[in-house]
Every structure is written in C-alpha cells, then in structure tokens.
Amino acid sequence: VGQLEEEFKIAQQLGQSTPYMAKGIRMEKLYDSINKSVRVEALFETLERSLEKACKKGIPEETFLLFAQQSAEAMEISHEQKICHLNLSAASITFSSFDNRIKIKDFAIEKT
C-alpha cells in the first residue's frame, strides 16, 4: 500500500514540473471487509503506445532521438527534485503518435 501511495505522490509532484511524466490522476483506498484489509488503487495518466513495443517494430531514428531528448529532460528535472527512477527502460515509457510526446511511468522503484 505504501509503495503505491509513494509512486502516486511522486507522479503528482513530477507531473507539475514536466510534461514528460505520467501524472497521478486518482487514488482510492478500498477496505476489504472479508479479509479485513485495505488496498489502494491508483489511476495514472498514460498514452496509447508503448515505446518498448514500438522499438521492437522499429521507429525512425529522428523519432527515437526526440524521445531520448524528452527522457533526458524529464530525468534532469526529477534529479533536481532528488528523485531517481532506478528502472528506466522502454517499458517505462509511453508515447502519443499524435504529437510524439512521451510520458515516463512506474516510479515505484525510486530513491529520494
């Protein structure tokens, strides 16, 4: 529960600082009366295409370089805020084929 809440908080914080981070949209704590436990569900912004899948199919070099530049800008901003994504990979990035803007997600693995 705590890790998802922390990821949501980071997404909210970084989403205000850069357009390249997936924002946290909504988080709810749900009580399971049968198991007497609490679980957290969170909804994060994402875009329609996975960079990992696109790379397997092949993307133009200029598009890849644009995504690399956006990723570097996003990481610079997150590092300025003392937040590191310790598992950044193509699987952590989605993008819009409409405007070629990325969103970095999955900050569950981070260090502040």
PyMOL CGO cylinders between C-alpha atoms (Angstrom):
from pymol import cmd
from pymol.cgo import CYLINDER

trace = [
    CYLINDER, 0.00, 0.00, 0.00, 2.71, 2.48, 0.97, 0.3, 1, 1, 1, 1, 1, 1,
    CYLINDER, 2.71, 2.48, 0.97, 4.74, 1.96, -2.20, 0.3, 1, 1, 1, 1, 1, 1,
    CYLINDER, 4.74, 1.96, -2.20, 1.79, 2.71, -4.49, 0.3, 1, 1, 1, 1, 1, 1,
    CYLINDER, 1.79, 2.71, -4.49, 0.91, 5.78, -2.44, 0.3, 1, 1, 1, 1, 1, 1,
    CYLINDER, 0.91, 5.78, -2.44, 4.51, 6.96, -2.73, 0.3, 1, 1, 1, 1, 1, 1,
    CYLINDER, 4.51, 6.96, -2.73, 4.51, 6.38, -6.51, 0.3, 1, 1, 1, 1, 1, 1,
    CYLINDER, 4.51, 6.38, -6.51, 1.28, 8.39, -6.79, 0.3, 1, 1, 1, 1, 1, 1,
    CYLINDER, 1.28, 8.39, -6.79, 2.79, 11.24, -4.75, 0.3, 1, 1, 1, 1, 1, 1,
    CYLINDER, 2.79, 11.24, -4.75, 5.91, 11.29, -6.94, 0.3, 1, 1, 1, 1, 1, 1,
    CYLINDER, 5.91, 11.29, -6.94, 3.78, 11.25, -10.11, 0.3, 1, 1, 1, 1, 1, 1,
    CYLINDER, 3.78, 11.25, -10.11, 1.79, 14.22, -8.79, 0.3, 1, 1, 1, 1, 1, 1,
    CYLINDER, 1.79, 14.22, -8.79, 4.94, 16.13, -7.88, 0.3, 1, 1, 1, 1, 1, 1,
    CYLINDER, 4.94, 16.13, -7.88, 6.82, 15.47, -11.12, 0.3, 1, 1, 1, 1, 1, 1,
    CYLINDER, 6.82, 15.47, -11.12, 3.71, 15.87, -13.26, 0.3, 1, 1, 1, 1, 1, 1,
    CYLINDER, 3.71, 15.87, -13.26, 3.58, 19.51, -12.19, 0.3, 1, 1, 1, 1, 1, 1,
    CYLINDER, 3.58, 19.51, -12.19, 7.23, 20.03, -13.19, 0.3, 1, 1, 1, 1, 1, 1,
    CYLINDER, 7.23, 20.03, -13.19, 7.47, 18.42, -16.61, 0.3, 1, 1, 1, 1, 1, 1,
    CYLINDER, 7.47, 18.42, -16.61, 5.03, 17.36, -19.34, 0.3, 1, 1, 1, 1, 1, 1,
    CYLINDER, 5.03, 17.36, -19.34, 7.03, 14.15, -19.81, 0.3, 1, 1, 1, 1, 1, 1,
    CYLINDER, 7.03, 14.15, -19.81, 6.00, 12.43, -16.57, 0.3, 1, 1, 1, 1, 1, 1,
    CYLINDER, 6.00, 12.43, -16.57, 2.80, 10.39, -16.21, 0.3, 1, 1, 1, 1, 1, 1,
    CYLINDER, 2.80, 10.39, -16.21, 0.61, 12.24, -13.73, 0.3, 1, 1, 1, 1, 1, 1,
    CYLINDER, 0.61, 12.24, -13.73, -1.32, 10.58, -10.95, 0.3, 1, 1, 1, 1, 1, 1,
    CYLINDER, -1.32, 10.58, -10.95, -4.99, 11.10, -11.70, 0.3, 1, 1, 1, 1, 1, 1,
    CYLINDER, -4.99, 11.10, -11.70, -6.85, 9.45, -8.84, 0.3, 1, 1, 1, 1, 1, 1,
    CYLINDER, -6.85, 9.45, -8.84, -6.09, 7.24, -5.84, 0.3, 1, 1, 1, 1, 1, 1,
    CYLINDER, -6.09, 7.24, -5.84, -8.57, 5.44, -3.62, 0.3, 1, 1, 1, 1, 1, 1,
    CYLINDER, -8.57, 5.44, -3.62, -8.19, 3.33, -0.51, 0.3, 1, 1, 1, 1, 1, 1,
    CYLINDER, -8.19, 3.33, -0.51, -10.59, 0.41, -0.52, 0.3, 1, 1, 1, 1, 1, 1,
    CYLINDER, -10.59, 0.41, -0.52, -11.48, -1.62, 2.56, 0.3, 1, 1, 1, 1, 1, 1,
    CYLINDER, -11.48, -1.62, 2.56, -11.94, -5.36, 2.07, 0.3, 1, 1, 1, 1, 1, 1,
    CYLINDER, -11.94, -5.36, 2.07, -14.41, -6.33, 4.81, 0.3, 1, 1, 1, 1, 1, 1,
    CYLINDER, -14.41, -6.33, 4.81, -13.99, -10.07, 4.17, 0.3, 1, 1, 1, 1, 1, 1,
    CYLINDER, -13.99, -10.07, 4.17, -10.21, -10.12, 4.55, 0.3, 1, 1, 1, 1, 1, 1,
    CYLINDER, -10.21, -10.12, 4.55, -10.21, -7.12, 6.89, 0.3, 1, 1, 1, 1, 1, 1,
    CYLINDER, -10.21, -7.12, 6.89, -7.55, -5.35, 4.85, 0.3, 1, 1, 1, 1, 1, 1,
    CYLINDER, -7.55, -5.35, 4.85, -7.05, -2.13, 2.94, 0.3, 1, 1, 1, 1, 1, 1,
    CYLINDER, -7.05, -2.13, 2.94, -5.88, -1.96, -0.62, 0.3, 1, 1, 1, 1, 1, 1,
    CYLINDER, -5.88, -1.96, -0.62, -5.02, 1.07, -2.70, 0.3, 1, 1, 1, 1, 1, 1,
    CYLINDER, -5.02, 1.07, -2.70, -5.94, 1.53, -6.33, 0.3, 1, 1, 1, 1, 1, 1,
    CYLINDER, -5.94, 1.53, -6.33, -4.43, 4.32, -8.38, 0.3, 1, 1, 1, 1, 1, 1,
    CYLINDER, -4.43, 4.32, -8.38, -5.05, 5.63, -11.86, 0.3, 1, 1, 1, 1, 1, 1,
    CYLINDER, -5.05, 5.63, -11.86, -2.10, 7.13, -13.72, 0.3, 1, 1, 1, 1, 1, 1,
    CYLINDER, -2.10, 7.13, -13.72, -2.01, 9.07, -16.95, 0.3, 1, 1, 1, 1, 1, 1,
    CYLINDER, -2.01, 9.07, -16.95, -0.66, 7.04, -19.86, 0.3, 1, 1, 1, 1, 1, 1,
    CYLINDER, -0.66, 7.04, -19.86, -0.53, 7.35, -23.62, 0.3, 1, 1, 1, 1, 1, 1,
    CYLINDER, -0.53, 7.35, -23.62, -1.67, 4.91, -26.24, 0.3, 1, 1, 1, 1, 1, 1,
    CYLINDER, -1.67, 4.91, -26.24, 1.65, 3.48, -27.42, 0.3, 1, 1, 1, 1, 1, 1,
    CYLINDER, 1.65, 3.48, -27.42, 4.39, 1.61, -25.60, 0.3, 1, 1, 1, 1, 1, 1,
    CYLINDER, 4.39, 1.61, -25.60, 7.94, 2.59, -26.54, 0.3, 1, 1, 1, 1, 1, 1,
    CYLINDER, 7.94, 2.59, -26.54, 9.07, -0.96, -25.86, 0.3, 1, 1, 1, 1, 1, 1,
    CYLINDER, 9.07, -0.96, -25.86, 6.63, -2.38, -28.43, 0.3, 1, 1, 1, 1, 1, 1,
    CYLINDER, 6.63, -2.38, -28.43, 7.38, 0.39, -30.93, 0.3, 1, 1, 1, 1, 1, 1,
    CYLINDER, 7.38, 0.39, -30.93, 11.12, -0.26, -30.72, 0.3, 1, 1, 1, 1, 1, 1,
    CYLINDER, 11.12, -0.26, -30.72, 10.56, -3.94, -31.46, 0.3, 1, 1, 1, 1, 1, 1,
    CYLINDER, 10.56, -3.94, -31.46, 8.63, -2.99, -34.59, 0.3, 1, 1, 1, 1, 1, 1,
    CYLINDER, 8.63, -2.99, -34.59, 11.09, -0.24, -35.47, 0.3, 1, 1, 1, 1, 1, 1,
    CYLINDER, 11.09, -0.24, -35.47, 10.77, 3.53, -35.23, 0.3, 1, 1, 1, 1, 1, 1,
    CYLINDER, 10.77, 3.53, -35.23, 12.50, 6.25, -37.24, 0.3, 1, 1, 1, 1, 1, 1,
    CYLINDER, 12.50, 6.25, -37.24, 15.85, 7.40, -35.86, 0.3, 1, 1, 1, 1, 1, 1,
    CYLINDER, 15.85, 7.40, -35.86, 14.70, 11.02, -35.59, 0.3, 1, 1, 1, 1, 1, 1,
    CYLINDER, 14.70, 11.02, -35.59, 11.68, 9.95, -33.52, 0.3, 1, 1, 1, 1, 1, 1,
    CYLINDER, 11.68, 9.95, -33.52, 13.87, 7.84, -31.25, 0.3, 1, 1, 1, 1, 1, 1,
    CYLINDER, 13.87, 7.84, -31.25, 16.25, 10.78, -30.75, 0.3, 1, 1, 1, 1, 1, 1,
    CYLINDER, 16.25, 10.78, -30.75, 13.30, 13.05, -29.89, 0.3, 1, 1, 1, 1, 1, 1,
    CYLINDER, 13.30, 13.05, -29.89, 12.14, 10.54, -27.26, 0.3, 1, 1, 1, 1, 1, 1,
    CYLINDER, 12.14, 10.54, -27.26, 15.69, 10.29, -25.89, 0.3, 1, 1, 1, 1, 1, 1,
    CYLINDER, 15.69, 10.29, -25.89, 15.85, 14.10, -25.57, 0.3, 1, 1, 1, 1, 1, 1,
    CYLINDER, 15.85, 14.10, -25.57, 12.49, 14.23, -23.78, 0.3, 1, 1, 1, 1, 1, 1,
    CYLINDER, 12.49, 14.23, -23.78, 13.57, 11.41, -21.45, 0.3, 1, 1, 1, 1, 1, 1,
    CYLINDER, 13.57, 11.41, -21.45, 16.79, 13.24, -20.60, 0.3, 1, 1, 1, 1, 1, 1,
    CYLINDER, 16.79, 13.24, -20.60, 14.88, 16.46, -19.85, 0.3, 1, 1, 1, 1, 1, 1,
    CYLINDER, 14.88, 16.46, -19.85, 12.46, 14.58, -17.62, 0.3, 1, 1, 1, 1, 1, 1,
    CYLINDER, 12.46, 14.58, -17.62, 15.28, 12.83, -15.73, 0.3, 1, 1, 1, 1, 1, 1,
    CYLINDER, 15.28, 12.83, -15.73, 17.13, 16.12, -15.26, 0.3, 1, 1, 1, 1, 1, 1,
    CYLINDER, 17.13, 16.12, -15.26, 14.03, 17.64, -13.66, 0.3, 1, 1, 1, 1, 1, 1,
    CYLINDER, 14.03, 17.64, -13.66, 13.39, 14.61, -11.46, 0.3, 1, 1, 1, 1, 1, 1,
    CYLINDER, 13.39, 14.61, -11.46, 17.03, 14.56, -10.33, 0.3, 1, 1, 1, 1, 1, 1,
    CYLINDER, 17.03, 14.56, -10.33, 16.84, 18.25, -9.46, 0.3, 1, 1, 1, 1, 1, 1,
    CYLINDER, 16.84, 18.25, -9.46, 14.00, 17.25, -7.12, 0.3, 1, 1, 1, 1, 1, 1,
    CYLINDER, 14.00, 17.25, -7.12, 16.13, 14.41, -5.67, 0.3, 1, 1, 1, 1, 1, 1,
    CYLINDER, 16.13, 14.41, -5.67, 14.02, 11.68, -7.30, 0.3, 1, 1, 1, 1, 1, 1,
    CYLINDER, 14.02, 11.68, -7.30, 15.64, 8.93, -9.34, 0.3, 1, 1, 1, 1, 1, 1,
    CYLINDER, 15.64, 8.93, -9.34, 13.87, 6.35, -11.50, 0.3, 1, 1, 1, 1, 1, 1,
    CYLINDER, 13.87, 6.35, -11.50, 16.02, 3.28, -10.85, 0.3, 1, 1, 1, 1, 1, 1,
    CYLINDER, 16.02, 3.28, -10.85, 14.48, 1.11, -13.57, 0.3, 1, 1, 1, 1, 1, 1,
    CYLINDER, 14.48, 1.11, -13.57, 14.08, 3.41, -16.56, 0.3, 1, 1, 1, 1, 1, 1,
    CYLINDER, 14.08, 3.41, -16.56, 13.63, 1.44, -19.77, 0.3, 1, 1, 1, 1, 1, 1,
    CYLINDER, 13.63, 1.44, -19.77, 11.49, 1.46, -22.90, 0.3, 1, 1, 1, 1, 1, 1,
    CYLINDER, 11.49, 1.46, -22.90, 8.87, -0.46, -20.86, 0.3, 1, 1, 1, 1, 1, 1,
    CYLINDER, 8.87, -0.46, -20.86, 8.54, 2.59, -18.57, 0.3, 1, 1, 1, 1, 1, 1,
    CYLINDER, 8.54, 2.59, -18.57, 7.74, 4.98, -21.42, 0.3, 1, 1, 1, 1, 1, 1,
    CYLINDER, 7.74, 4.98, -21.42, 4.53, 5.50, -23.35, 0.3, 1, 1, 1, 1, 1, 1,
    CYLINDER, 4.53, 5.50, -23.35, 4.01, 7.99, -26.14, 0.3, 1, 1, 1, 1, 1, 1,
    CYLINDER, 4.01, 7.99, -26.14, 1.42, 9.66, -28.29, 0.3, 1, 1, 1, 1, 1, 1,
    CYLINDER, 1.42, 9.66, -28.29, 1.73, 9.05, -32.00, 0.3, 1, 1, 1, 1, 1, 1,
    CYLINDER, 1.73, 9.05, -32.00, -0.26, 12.28, -32.49, 0.3, 1, 1, 1, 1, 1, 1,
    CYLINDER, -0.26, 12.28, -32.49, 2.39, 14.66, -31.15, 0.3, 1, 1, 1, 1, 1, 1,
    CYLINDER, 2.39, 14.66, -31.15, 5.33, 12.33, -30.32, 0.3, 1, 1, 1, 1, 1, 1,
    CYLINDER, 5.33, 12.33, -30.32, 5.31, 13.34, -26.66, 0.3, 1, 1, 1, 1, 1, 1,
    CYLINDER, 5.31, 13.34, -26.66, 6.43, 10.75, -24.12, 0.3, 1, 1, 1, 1, 1, 1,
    CYLINDER, 6.43, 10.75, -24.12, 5.23, 10.01, -20.60, 0.3, 1, 1, 1, 1, 1, 1,
    CYLINDER, 5.23, 10.01, -20.60, 7.51, 8.24, -18.13, 0.3, 1, 1, 1, 1, 1, 1,
    CYLINDER, 7.51, 8.24, -18.13, 5.73, 5.97, -15.67, 0.3, 1, 1, 1, 1, 1, 1,
    CYLINDER, 5.73, 5.97, -15.67, 6.42, 3.36, -13.00, 0.3, 1, 1, 1, 1, 1, 1,
    CYLINDER, 6.42, 3.36, -13.00, 8.17, 5.33, -10.31, 0.3, 1, 1, 1, 1, 1, 1,
    CYLINDER, 8.17, 5.33, -10.31, 7.53, 2.50, -7.86, 0.3, 1, 1, 1, 1, 1, 1,
    CYLINDER, 7.53, 2.50, -7.86, 11.27, 1.94, -7.89, 0.3, 1, 1, 1, 1, 1, 1,
    CYLINDER, 11.27, 1.94, -7.89, 12.83, 5.21, -6.84, 0.3, 1, 1, 1, 1, 1, 1,
    CYLINDER, 12.83, 5.21, -6.84, 15.17, 6.71, -4.32, 0.3, 1, 1, 1, 1, 1, 1,
    CYLINDER, 15.17, 6.71, -4.32, 14.83, 10.11, -2.74, 0.3, 1, 1, 1, 1, 1, 1,
]
cmd.load_cgo(trace, "trace")
